[in-house]
Amino acid sequence: MNENLRKMILGEKMPSKDDPKYRKTYERDVEAGRNFARRTGLDRLVGHVQIFAERHRGLFLGIVLAVVFGCLAVNASHFVRAYRLRREHTVKAPAPSGRTILDQEHAQTTTPLKEKEDGTDTED
């Protein structure tokens, strides 16, 4: 098997951060991540979240679980809605034939005829 194809399917061995062969690459990637976090303000935001989580452990756990269960509920409601929509499309009654539609339209637009006492028809 081709070596590149094998690497693509099986993946490569994850290098250790202490391996001297990959040490420079690891340090460069970590420094790039730190610079990105510092420039975007993510480091300060994460610091504030961590301080809040340490001070209010129960509340933080409650917030996290509420978000998780809320996402689960939204996902379940979307599944139910999709299932019902699919059922509506598959269980619909057969479409009426053209003759039935014409009969219904014709019945609504005509007025019934009444017979006179002398036997002739008149319209109301």
GUDREN-574660 format. One line per field, with one value per residue: residue number from 1; x, y, z of N, C-alpha, C, O in turn; residue in three letters. Coordinates in steps of 0.02 Angstrom, whole numbers, plus 50000, padded with zeros to 5 digits. Layout:
# GUDREN-574660
resi (NUM	...)
nxx (X	...)
nyy (Y	...)
nzz (Z	...)
caxx (X	...)
cayy (Y	...)
cazz (Z	...)
cxx (X	...)
cyy (Y	...)
czz (Z	...)
oxx (X	...)
oyy (Y	...)
ozz (Z	...)
resn (ALA	...)
***
This chain:
# GUDREN-574660
resi (1	2	3	4	5	6	7	8	9	10	11	12	13	14	15	16	17	18	19	20	21	22	23	24	25	26	27	28	29	30	31	32	33	34	35	36	37	38	39	40	41	42	43	44	45	46	47	48	49	50	51	52	53	54	55	56	57	58	59	60	61	62	63	64	65	66	67	68	69	70	71	72	73	74	75	76	77	78	79	80	81	82	83	84	85	86	87	88	89	90	91	92	93	94	95	96	97	98	99	100	101	102	103	104	105	106	107	108	109	110	111	112	113	114	115	116	117	118	119	120	121	122	123	124)
nxx (50042	50022	50125	50083	49945	49916	49951	49853	49735	49754	49813	49940	50071	50054	50158	50266	50275	50396	50485	50635	50638	50517	50506	50532	50430	50317	50333	50326	50194	50121	50155	50101	49964	49948	49975	49868	49758	49785	49777	49644	49574	49528	49598	49579	49441	49421	49490	49407	49291	49340	49372	49242	49185	49258	49222	49082	49032	48921	48822	48885	48896	48760	48723	48798	48744	48612	48626	48670	48560	48462	48505	48490	48350	48306	48359	48287	48157	48167	48189	48064	47978	48026	47998	47858	47827	47875	47790	47667	47682	47687	47568	47459	47295	47233	47246	47108	47012	47008	46878	46799	46834	46786	46649	46622	46649	46556	46437	46433	46418	46301	46122	45985	45847	45674	45513	45367	45192	45127	45211	45325	45501	45588	45713	45784)
nyy (49941	50113	50231	50363	50352	50259	50334	50431	50360	50284	50377	50479	50443	50520	50649	50669	50804	50817	50761	50786	50806	50863	50970	51111	51141	51116	51212	51330	51322	51326	51453	51531	51506	51564	51699	51726	51709	51810	51926	51924	51930	51819	51755	51833	51826	51687	51678	51754	51676	51559	51604	51638	51510	51444	51515	51501	51359	51269	51346	51369	51238	51210	51302	51254	51124	51160	51221	51111	51020	51101	51113	50979	50966	51055	50991	50869	50918	50964	50843	50781	50869	50856	50721	50720	50803	50727	50619	50680	50704	50577	50512	50573	50600	50531	50630	50726	50681	50758	50767	50765	50885	50976	50947	50991	51129	51165	51136	51233	51352	51353	51379	51299	51231	51271	51201	51264	51276	51245	51159	51204	51250	51363	51484	51536)
nzz (50000	49965	50048	50082	50066	50165	50279	50269	50289	50410	50491	50569	50687	50842	50885	51026	51144	51202	51118	51034	50896	50861	50944	50918	50827	50907	51010	50933	50884	51004	51051	50948	50968	51095	51065	50978	51066	51158	51078	51034	51150	51213	51315	51429	51443	51465	51583	51670	51666	51724	51854	51899	51894	51993	52108	52115	52112	52109	52043	51920	51872	51861	51760	51651	51638	51609	51485	51410	51423	51368	51235	51200	51212	51112	51000	51005	50985	50854	50788	50810	50744	50612	50591	50599	50491	50385	50395	50364	50229	50176	50213	50159	50091	49938	49790	49729	49583	49421	49372	49488	49549	49454	49462	49592	49582	49484	49548	49645	49574	49502	49504	49579	49486	49492	49487	49409	49446	49332	49268	49200	49200	49310	49355	49510)
caxx (50000	50059	50138	50041	49876	49914	49950	49789	49682	49768	49838	50010	50084	50054	50224	50269	50301	50465	50527	50675	50624	50458	50506	50526	50363	50271	50341	50301	50121	50095	50163	50051	49900	49948	49969	49799	49714	49798	49753	49571	49545	49503	49632	49546	49373	49428	49510	49348	49247	49370	49363	49171	49173	49288	49184	49012	49036	48854	48789	48918	48875	48691	48722	48824	48694	48553	48643	48672	48492	48426	48524	48458	48278	48297	48373	48231	48099	48180	48177	47992	47949	48045	47962	47788	47825	47884	47728	47615	47693	47677	47502	47407	47242	47246	47221	47045	47019	46987	46805	46772	46844	46739	46582	46615	46646	46493	46382	46432	46404	46234	46066	45939	45785	45612	45457	45305	45135	45104	45257	45384	45555	45611	45772	45778)
cayy (50000	50175	50258	50421	50328	50228	50388	50465	50317	50265	50434	50475	50437	50586	50661	50693	50872	50813	50734	50841	50816	50905	51021	51178	51148	51120	51278	51381	51317	51350	51527	51560	51502	51614	51765	51733	51718	51876	51979	51923	51939	51756	51736	51869	51797	51622	51690	51775	51617	51514	51633	51630	51439	51426	51547	51478	51294	51242	51387	51357	51172	51216	51337	51208	51071	51191	51230	51044	50994	51144	51091	50914	50977	51085	50938	50822	50950	50964	50775	50769	50909	50826	50658	50736	50830	50671	50580	50715	50697	50508	50486	50616	50568	50538	50693	50715	50680	50820	50768	50782	50957	51012	50939	51034	51198	51174	51134	51296	51410	51349	51383	51245	51248	51254	51191	51300	51232	51223	51109	51233	51264	51432	51493	51586)
cazz (50000	49961	50115	50093	50074	50231	50328	50264	50318	50478	50529	50589	50759	50873	50915	51095	51148	51226	51065	51007	50826	50854	50998	50890	50799	50963	51043	50887	50883	51069	51053	50902	51003	51149	51033	50954	51124	51187	51033	51028	51216	51239	51377	51485	51449	51496	51653	51707	51672	51773	51921	51915	51906	52057	52163	52116	52079	52096	51992	51856	51850	51840	51695	51600	51626	51576	51414	51379	51417	51322	51167	51190	51201	51045	50952	51006	50953	50782	50764	50810	50690	50548	50585	50583	50423	50340	50399	50329	50157	50154	50231	50132	50053	49866	49761	49694	49511	49388	49366	49554	49559	49410	49489	49650	49559	49447	49597	49682	49532	49471	49550	49563	49450	49526	49440	49421	49452	49266	49242	49168	49247	49319	49398	49563)
cxx (50045	50066	50093	49968	49867	49911	49883	49734	49694	49791	49911	50015	50089	50122	50218	50298	50374	50513	50568	50662	50565	50456	50496	50456	50311	50274	50314	50225	50090	50100	50114	49981	49894	49940	49898	49751	49724	49770	49677	49537	49516	49535	49599	49477	49376	49448	49450	49300	49275	49363	49290	49157	49202	49249	49114	49008	48967	48818	48819	48898	48803	48684	48744	48774	48632	48567	48642	48602	48449	48442	48492	48384	48265	48308	48315	48170	48107	48169	48102	47959	47965	48007	47889	47781	47831	47821	47672	47622	47678	47606	47446	47356	47258	47215	47156	47055	46993	46911	46773	46778	46795	46668	46571	46609	46579	46434	46378	46411	46334	46180	46016	45877	45725	45557	45398	45247	45112	45153	45318	45436	45571	45672	45758	45838)
cyy (50062	50206	50318	50402	50297	50281	50424	50425	50304	50324	50425	50468	50508	50597	50686	50763	50872	50785	50790	50856	50865	50962	51091	51190	51156	51189	51334	51381	51343	51426	51561	51559	51554	51685	51776	51747	51787	51932	51982	51933	51875	51737	51770	51840	51730	51629	51710	51716	51569	51540	51625	51557	51417	51455	51517	51411	51266	51280	51374	51288	51173	51250	51290	51153	51099	51200	51162	51016	51036	51125	51024	50922	51007	51032	50889	50853	50953	50895	50761	50806	50879	50760	50671	50762	50774	50628	50613	50706	50626	50483	50528	50575	50577	50602	50679	50718	50745	50825	50788	50857	50997	51006	50985	51107	51212	51176	51200	51355	51409	51354	51328	51272	51228	51246	51234	51250	51207	51175	51138	51250	51338	51432	51544	51630)
czz (50000	50032	50130	50104	50143	50286	50329	50299	50392	50521	50547	50664	50787	50905	50986	51097	51171	51174	51034	50933	50816	50904	50971	50863	50854	50996	50998	50885	50948	51073	51006	50934	51058	51120	51009	51012	51155	51143	51028	51096	51246	51305	51437	51497	51485	51569	51696	51717	51724	51844	51944	51933	51973	52115	52170	52080	52062	52041	51924	51829	51826	51772	51639	51585	51593	51502	51378	51370	51371	51249	51151	51175	51132	50991	50948	50973	50878	50752	50759	50753	50621	50538	50566	50512	50372	50338	50360	50253	50133	50166	50203	50092	49978	49839	49724	49618	49482	49383	49432	49567	49516	49436	49549	49629	49524	49495	49635	49640	49501	49524	49531	49528	49492	49473	49460	49425	49384	49233	49207	49221	49250	49363	49450	49564)
oxx (50098	50018	50068	49934	49816	49873	49858	49691	49649	49788	49939	49968	50125	50143	50170	50341	50409	50573	50538	50675	50565	50406	50455	50427	50266	50222	50283	50194	50039	50054	50087	49944	49842	49903	49870	49708	49675	49741	49648	49476	49484	49503	49592	49456	49336	49426	49443	49271	49237	49349	49278	49121	49172	49242	49089	48982	48956	48787	48783	48885	48786	48644	48713	48761	48601	48522	48616	48584	48404	48396	48471	48357	48218	48270	48295	48134	48058	48142	48079	47917	47921	47987	47861	47734	47797	47801	47633	47572	47658	47586	47388	47372	47291	47162	47148	47100	46959	46883	46724	46732	46765	46629	46517	46567	46549	46387	46323	46388	46311	46191	46006	45856	45724	45556	45381	45254	45081	45141	45360	45419	45568	45682	45722	45842)
oyy (50063	50206	50324	50431	50307	50274	50445	50453	50312	50320	50370	50485	50550	50558	50721	50780	50922	50785	50839	50911	50903	50999	51128	51243	51198	51220	51381	51434	51377	51459	51614	51607	51585	51725	51831	51791	51819	51980	52035	51942	51876	51706	51739	51832	51718	51591	51687	51709	51540	51501	51607	51544	51375	51422	51509	51407	51242	51249	51369	51282	51141	51228	51287	51138	51064	51188	51156	50993	51010	51122	51012	50888	50987	51030	50869	50819	50946	50889	50732	50779	50877	50745	50638	50744	50774	50604	50580	50700	50617	50435	50519	50523	50624	50624	50627	50752	50783	50879	50825	50887	51046	51054	51014	51143	51265	51214	51220	51405	51460	51336	51315	51329	51175	51280	51240	51191	51153	51152	51099	51262	51372	51387	51592	51675)
ozz (50031	50070	50186	50146	50176	50334	50381	50333	50432	50583	50541	50701	50760	50949	51004	51056	51162	51184	51011	50910	50767	50907	50998	50873	50849	51008	51023	50885	50947	51097	51023	50926	51067	51147	51017	51008	51175	51169	51018	51098	51298	51347	51490	51554	51531	51612	51752	51771	51764	51889	52001	51981	52007	52167	52226	52024	52006	51998	51874	51769	51776	51730	51587	51527	51552	51461	51323	51316	51338	51208	51094	51132	51098	50942	50893	50936	50841	50696	50710	50718	50578	50482	50523	50477	50321	50285	50327	50218	50076	50133	50223	50063	49958	49863	49692	49593	49517	49390	49432	49593	49540	49432	49556	49656	49534	49485	49655	49667	49476	49582	49472	49539	49524	49422	49518	49409	49379	49177	49186	49279	49199	49404	49437	49605)
resn (MET	ASN	GLU	ASN	LEU	ARG	LYS	MET	ILE	LEU	GLY	GLU	LYS	MET	PRO	SER	LYS	ASP	ASP	PRO	LYS	TYR	ARG	LYS	THR	TYR	GLU	ARG	ASP	VAL	GLU	ALA	GLY	ARG	ASN	PHE	ALA	ARG	ARG	THR	GLY	LEU	ASP	ARG	LEU	VAL	GLY	HIS	VAL	GLN	ILE	PHE	ALA	GLU	ARG	HIS	ARG	GLY	LEU	PHE	LEU	GLY	ILE	VAL	LEU	ALA	VAL	VAL	PHE	GLY	CYS	LEU	ALA	VAL	ASN	ALA	SER	HIS	PHE	VAL	ARG	ALA	TYR	ARG	LEU	ARG	ARG	GLU	HIS	THR	VAL	LYS	ALA	PRO	ALA	PRO	SER	GLY	ARG	THR	ILE	LEU	ASP	GLN	GLU	HIS	ALA	GLN	THR	THR	THR	PRO	LEU	LYS	GLU	LYS	GLU	ASP	GLY	THR	ASP	THR	GLU	ASP)
***
